Amino acid sequence: MRASGAAPTRDDYPLIVRWARILLMLALIPLSWNAFHDRYGEVPLLSGIDLAIHEFGHMLFMLFGIAFLGRTMVILGGSLTQVAVPLIFMLYFLRNRDGVRDLHAAMVCLWWTSMNLLSVAIYCADARAGVLMLVSGETGQESDGHDWNNLLRIWGVLNKDTIIAGKMRGVAWLLCVVSIVAGLIAAWNSGRQRALNENSTG
């Protein structure tokens, strides 16, 4: 038996990993609740990073000032990149590396994806109303730089902005729930799996 107050041993790490991961997934529940009830879908710290990714996405499809895939892709590039980046990380963690996949980390990235899709859905729902504040400091009514107003006009479905946004929001909610549930299961199993791996190589 380990003495009370003694430093954690190598055998304690699987248990520490398990509970740290479980606590992380539990922390995502109130963050998700607040995001889905926030006007802008804000997640502290993360939303600022996502905004930078969104703006980078516009530039990504306009290299050296050239819209090489057309104006539509430049406009769509912000939202597309914002959702694609966490999915790329998710796929990375799902890759079979030395026979081990980090499903928990992948589910955290899937949760991140759901938050970005929620943000895009909120932006899309504002296409006609134009009341949300844009990065320029103007609302969509004051600026012609509203991505989703421009996109839905190009596609001829501006009158369906809230319907499209509602479907996006539904997918975002589903991904959020799946990622947290699967992440909790993966977190619970992670400590045990790590212990098994160490015992098999020990």
C-alpha positions as CSV (number, residue, x, y, z in Angstrom):
1,M,0.0,0.0,0.0
2,R,1.3,3.4,-0.9
3,A,1.8,5.8,2.0
4,S,-0.6,8.7,2.2
5,G,0.9,11.9,0.7
6,A,3.5,10.0,-1.2
7,A,4.3,11.0,-4.8
8,P,2.4,9.2,-7.5
9,T,4.1,6.1,-8.8
10,R,4.2,4.8,-12.4
11,D,1.3,2.5,-11.5
12,D,-0.9,5.5,-10.6
13,Y,-0.6,7.2,-14.0
14,P,-3.3,5.2,-15.8
15,L,-5.8,6.2,-13.1
16,I,-4.7,9.8,-13.2
17,V,-5.0,9.8,-17.0
18,R,-8.5,8.3,-16.8
19,W,-9.9,10.8,-14.4
20,A,-8.2,13.8,-16.0
21,R,-9.9,12.8,-19.3
22,I,-13.2,12.2,-17.7
23,L,-13.1,15.6,-16.0
24,L,-12.3,17.3,-19.3
25,M,-15.3,15.7,-21.0
26,L,-17.6,16.7,-18.1
27,A,-16.3,20.3,-18.3
28,L,-17.4,20.3,-22.0
29,I,-21.1,19.8,-20.9
30,P,-21.6,23.3,-19.4
31,L,-19.5,24.9,-22.1
32,S,-21.8,23.2,-24.7
33,W,-24.9,24.3,-22.9
34,N,-23.8,27.9,-22.7
35,A,-22.7,27.9,-26.4
36,F,-26.0,26.6,-27.6
37,H,-27.9,29.2,-25.6
38,D,-25.5,32.1,-26.4
39,R,-26.4,34.5,-29.2
40,Y,-23.0,34.1,-30.9
41,G,-22.3,30.5,-29.7
42,E,-19.4,31.7,-27.7
43,V,-16.9,29.3,-26.1
44,P,-14.3,31.1,-23.9
45,L,-10.9,31.3,-25.5
46,L,-11.8,28.8,-28.2
47,S,-14.1,31.2,-30.1
48,G,-11.2,33.6,-30.6
49,I,-9.1,30.9,-32.1
50,D,-11.9,29.8,-34.3
51,L,-12.4,33.4,-35.6
52,A,-8.7,33.5,-36.6
53,I,-9.1,30.2,-38.4
54,H,-12.2,31.5,-40.1
55,E,-10.5,34.6,-41.4
56,F,-7.5,32.5,-42.5
57,G,-9.9,30.4,-44.5
58,H,-10.8,33.3,-46.6
59,M,-7.2,34.1,-47.4
60,L,-6.5,30.4,-48.0
61,F,-8.7,30.5,-51.1
62,M,-7.3,33.8,-52.2
63,L,-3.6,33.2,-52.5
64,F,-1.6,36.3,-53.5
65,G,-4.9,38.1,-54.0
66,I,-6.1,35.7,-56.7
67,A,-9.4,33.9,-56.1
68,F,-8.2,30.8,-57.9
69,L,-11.4,28.8,-57.2
70,G,-13.7,31.7,-57.7
71,R,-15.3,34.3,-55.5
72,T,-17.8,31.9,-54.0
73,M,-15.0,29.7,-52.6
74,V,-13.3,32.7,-51.1
75,I,-16.5,33.6,-49.2
76,L,-17.3,30.0,-48.3
77,G,-13.6,29.3,-47.3
78,G,-14.0,31.0,-43.9
79,S,-16.8,28.7,-42.7
80,L,-15.4,25.7,-44.5
81,T,-12.0,26.0,-43.0
82,Q,-13.4,26.7,-39.6
83,V,-15.2,23.3,-39.6
84,A,-12.5,21.4,-41.5
85,V,-9.6,22.2,-39.2
86,P,-10.9,20.3,-36.1
87,L,-12.0,17.4,-38.4
88,I,-8.4,17.1,-39.6
89,F,-7.2,16.9,-36.1
90,M,-9.8,14.3,-35.3
91,L,-8.7,12.1,-38.3
92,Y,-5.1,12.5,-37.1
93,F,-6.0,11.0,-33.7
94,L,-8.0,8.2,-35.3
95,R,-5.0,7.1,-37.3
96,N,-3.6,3.8,-36.2
97,R,-0.3,4.8,-34.7
98,D,1.7,1.8,-33.5
99,G,-1.5,-0.1,-33.1
100,V,-3.1,2.5,-30.8
101,R,-5.7,5.2,-31.6
102,D,-6.5,8.0,-29.2
103,L,-10.3,7.9,-29.4
104,H,-10.7,10.3,-26.5
105,A,-8.6,13.0,-28.2
106,A,-10.5,12.4,-31.4
107,M,-13.8,13.0,-29.6
108,V,-12.5,16.2,-28.1
109,C,-11.8,17.4,-31.7
110,L,-15.2,16.2,-32.8
111,W,-16.7,18.3,-30.0
112,W,-14.6,21.2,-31.3
113,T,-16.1,20.6,-34.7
114,S,-19.6,20.8,-33.3
115,M,-18.9,24.1,-31.7
116,N,-17.6,25.5,-35.0
117,L,-20.6,24.1,-36.9
118,L,-22.9,25.8,-34.4
119,S,-21.1,29.1,-35.0
120,V,-21.5,28.7,-38.7
121,A,-25.2,27.9,-38.2
122,I,-25.7,31.1,-36.2
123,Y,-24.0,33.1,-38.9
124,C,-26.2,31.5,-41.6
125,A,-29.4,32.1,-39.6
126,D,-28.4,35.8,-39.6
127,A,-28.2,36.0,-43.4
128,R,-31.4,38.0,-43.9
129,A,-31.7,39.7,-40.5
130,G,-28.1,41.0,-40.5
131,V,-28.2,41.9,-36.8
132,L,-25.1,40.1,-35.6
133,M,-21.9,42.1,-35.3
134,L,-19.3,41.2,-37.9
135,V,-15.5,41.2,-37.4
136,S,-15.5,44.6,-39.1
137,G,-17.4,46.1,-36.2
138,E,-20.5,46.5,-38.4
139,T,-23.7,44.5,-38.6
140,G,-24.8,42.6,-41.7
141,Q,-27.3,45.4,-42.4
142,E,-24.5,47.9,-42.4
143,S,-21.9,45.9,-44.4
144,D,-21.9,43.9,-47.6
145,G,-19.3,41.5,-46.1
146,H,-21.8,39.1,-44.5
147,D,-20.6,35.7,-45.8
148,W,-23.8,33.8,-45.6
149,N,-26.0,36.6,-47.0
150,N,-23.6,36.7,-50.0
151,L,-23.5,32.9,-50.3
152,L,-27.2,32.3,-50.1
153,R,-27.8,35.1,-52.6
154,I,-25.4,33.5,-55.0
155,W,-27.1,30.1,-54.5
156,G,-30.6,31.7,-54.8
157,V,-31.8,30.4,-51.4
158,L,-31.6,33.4,-49.2
159,N,-35.2,33.0,-48.2
160,K,-34.3,29.6,-46.7
161,D,-31.5,30.9,-44.4
162,T,-33.2,29.8,-41.1
163,I,-34.1,26.4,-42.5
164,I,-30.5,25.7,-43.6
165,A,-29.2,27.1,-40.4
166,G,-31.6,24.9,-38.4
167,K,-30.3,21.8,-40.1
168,M,-26.7,22.8,-39.4
169,R,-27.6,23.5,-35.8
170,G,-29.2,20.0,-35.5
171,V,-26.1,18.3,-36.8
172,A,-24.0,20.4,-34.5
173,W,-26.1,19.3,-31.5
174,L,-25.9,15.6,-32.6
175,L,-22.1,15.8,-33.0
176,C,-21.8,17.5,-29.6
177,V,-23.8,14.8,-27.8
178,V,-22.0,11.9,-29.6
179,S,-18.6,13.4,-28.9
180,I,-19.2,13.9,-25.2
181,V,-20.8,10.4,-24.7
182,A,-18.2,8.6,-26.8
183,G,-15.4,10.8,-25.2
184,L,-16.5,9.8,-21.7
185,I,-16.5,6.1,-22.6
186,A,-13.1,6.4,-24.2
187,A,-11.8,8.3,-21.2
188,W,-13.0,5.6,-18.8
189,N,-11.3,2.9,-20.9
190,S,-8.1,4.9,-21.6
191,G,-6.6,4.3,-18.2
192,R,-7.4,0.6,-18.3
193,Q,-6.0,0.3,-21.9
194,R,-2.8,2.1,-20.9
195,A,-2.4,-0.2,-18.0
196,L,-2.9,-3.3,-20.2
197,N,-0.4,-1.9,-22.7
198,E,2.2,-1.3,-20.0
199,N,1.7,-4.7,-18.4
200,S,2.0,-6.4,-21.8
201,T,5.4,-4.7,-22.4
202,G,6.6,-4.9,-18.9
